[in-house]
Amino acid sequence: MSKRVQAYELGELTVTFDPNRCIHSAACIRAQPDVFDSAARPWIRLERGAPSDIVTAVHRCPTGALRAVLRGEPEEIPPDPVTLRASRNGPLVVRGEIRVITENGEVIAEDRRVALCRCGQSRNMPFCDNSHRAAGFRDPI
C-alpha cells in the first residue's frame, strides 16, 4: 500500500516527502540535522534552517523522495549527461533528466533523482525500498 506524500510549507519554501521512495540514506539529516530529524514529529521543521540551505540538503537526497521548491528560484538543475552510479551493496543511483518507462511504454516516473533496485527484492519496483539489506545483497565484485 502506498504511503501519502507529505508537504511542508513555510513562506516561499515548499518541501515534499514521498515515503514510498525513501531508502533512509540520511543525506538530508547529515546536511541539515536541525531541519531533518527522524526522531521528531513533524520530522521536517523548515523554520530551523535557511531556505537555500534546505534546498541544497534536499538535492542531496539520492532517491528523489525529497523535493524542494523555493518560489522565484530556478528548479533543480540536473547533471548533463545523466549519471548512473552503483552504490556499494545497494541501488543504482541515477541523476539527470530521467524518465522511467515500463516495457509497455507507460511512464511511471519523470524525475531528476532516482534509486533503482538491483537486488530484485524491492516491493516498489523498479525503485529501491532497502530490501537489499534484509536480502543480504552484496556486490559481486
N, C-alpha and C positions, 0 to 999 in steps of 0.2 A: 504494500500500500504506500502510495506517495505521501510524503510529508509536505505540509504547506510552506510556501516561500514566505519568509518574514521580511518586513520592510521597516526600516528605521529612518526617521527624518528629523533634521534639525536645521533650521534656516534654509540655506541654499544647498545643503548636502542631503542626498538620499543614498543609503546603503541597503542593498537587499542580500539576503542569505538564503540559498537553496540547500536545505539539509540533505536532499537526495544526492547531491553532488559532492558533499564534503567528505574528505578522507582523513581529516584531523591531522594535517601536516603541521599545523600550528604556526605557519608562516606569519599569519596576521597577529597572533599573540606575541611572538618574538619581536615583531616590528613595533607594535603599539600595545603593550600589556595593560596600560590604564584604560584603553578603549575596549579591547577584546579580552574578556575574562570569562572562560568557560565555567567557572565556579559561581559566577554572579547571575542574577536574574533581574532585568534582562542582561544577556551576556554581551551585547554591544551597547556601549554608552558613549554616544557621539559627543556629548558635552565635555568629555575628558581629553579631547585632543584637537589639534588644529586640523581643519578640513583638508588642507593639501597633504598633510602627513597621513591622514586616514586614507585618502585616495591612494597614496603611494603604497601603504600597507596592503590595501585591498588588491592592488595589482600584483602583489607577490603571491597571492593565492594560486596554487598550481592548477586547480580544477575548474575555476570559474564559478565556484559556489558563492563567492562574494563578488558583488558588483557595486560600483560607486558612480554616482552622477553628481557633479558639482555644477549647478546651473551657471551658465555663462562661460564655462571652461570646455575645451575640446574633449571628446571622448577618448578613452584609452587608445593609444596608437599601438597597433600590433606590430611585431617584428616582421620584416620582409627580407628574405623569404621566410616561409613557415619553417619552424624548427620542431624537431621531434627528438626527445631525449628519453632513453630508457632509464628510469630511476632504479637504483640498486634494490633488487628483490621486490620491486613494486611496479607501478603502472608506467605506461608510455605517457609522458607529459608533452603536450602539443601546444605551441603558441603561434599565433598568426591569424589570418583571416581563414577560419576553419568552418567547413560545412560537413557535418556527419550525415551520411545518407545510407539508408538500408539497401539491401540488394534489389528491392522493388522500386527504388528511386525516391522513397519518402524521406524528406529532410527531417531529422529528429533533433538536430541542434545546429545553430549558427552562432559561433562564439569566437572569442579571441584566446581563450584558455580552456583546455580540457585535459582530463586524465583518463586514459583508456585502459581497460583491463587487458592484461596479458597472461593472467594465470588461468583464465577460463572459468572461474568460480563466482564471478560477480552476479548478484541478483538484480543489478541495474545495468545490464549490458547495453551498449558496449562500454559504458563508463565504469571506472573503478569504484568499488564500495568498500575497499580494505579487506575483502575476503581472502586476499593473498596471505594475510597474516595467519588466519586460522588454518588455511590450507597448507601452510609451511612452504609456500612458493620460494624457490631460490633460483637465482640466475644460473643458467647452465655453464657460464664461463667462470 
